[in-house]
Amino acid sequence: MIDSRELRNALGHFATGVTVVTTRNAAGAPIGVTINSFASLSLDPPLILWSLAKKSHSLAAFEAAPHFAVHVLAADQRALSDRFARSSDDKFADVRASSGLGDVPLLPHCAAVFQCSVEHCYDGGDHMIVVGRVQRFATDDRPPLLFYRGRYASGDDAPQALGSLVRVVC
Ligand SMILES: Cc1cc2nc3c(=O)[nH]c(=O)nc-3n(C[C@H](O)[C@H](O)[C@H](O)COP(=O)(O)O)c2cc1C
């Protein structure tokens, strides 16, 4: 029998970046969730994927949305990650979002942004797997926010945390 908590801890040994995925719900309200299950999938066609917990309050919005945007967060955007990792009706308060493909909210100052149309949604156990077709993308030369074993690895503790992370990764 696999213990879910122990499995989660073991999976945390896989270091990732951090993204915020945004869209709009049927009423036009901005929706955003912090996601580290993001992965590249295919170059031709240009596909990416990520997964969303079925218990997420944002599930209905992402099930229905034709477009979404994946924002790869920069090292100094830890507060943005925390903000979108909590269920709230007010996640976009004071956030200066612009409008992208399908009127999807776009967050500023990210390391990269991938604007996507929804290609497929698959069942993935207690998550929904979303496959997106990249329609537009942009990058900025900013160091990324990293996540490893349940903690961020950047910001004030960057030299030490990133140093140990690089040792682990290499
Ligand atoms: C670094 C980080 C990565 C996360 N990655 C995911 C993920 O890949 N999929 C997911 O469903 N939730 C993920 N979460 C948790 C969601 O961000 C969190 O459950 C959020 O509150 C969901 O918002 P909602 O309930 O308003 O939809 C992550 C949280 C953090 C801090």
The ligand as an ORCA input file, in Angstrom:
! r2SCAN-3c Opt
* xyz 0 1
  C       4.967     25.484     -5.661
  C       3.539     24.992     -5.775
  C       3.179     24.159     -6.825
  C       1.867     23.690     -6.965
  N       1.552     22.889     -8.026
  C       0.286     22.431     -8.176
  C      -0.062     21.608     -9.291
  O       0.759     21.292    -10.148
  N      -1.358     21.198     -9.397
  C      -2.311     21.537     -8.474
  O      -3.471     21.147     -8.639
  N      -2.008     22.327     -7.406
  C      -0.735     22.776     -7.240
  N      -0.424     23.580     -6.174
  C      -1.457     23.907     -5.205
  C      -2.419     24.998     -5.708
  O      -1.688     26.161     -6.087
  C      -3.400     25.369     -4.575
  O      -4.154     24.205     -4.253
  C      -4.350     26.503     -4.900
  O      -4.960     26.914     -3.721
  C      -5.437     26.126     -5.841
  O      -6.254     27.274     -5.958
  P      -7.822     27.163     -6.183
  O      -8.348     26.201     -5.145
  O      -8.307     28.556     -6.037
  O      -8.025     26.614     -7.552
  C       0.882     24.054     -6.021
  C       1.244     24.904     -4.954
  C       2.557     25.357     -4.842
  C       2.918     26.278     -3.697
*
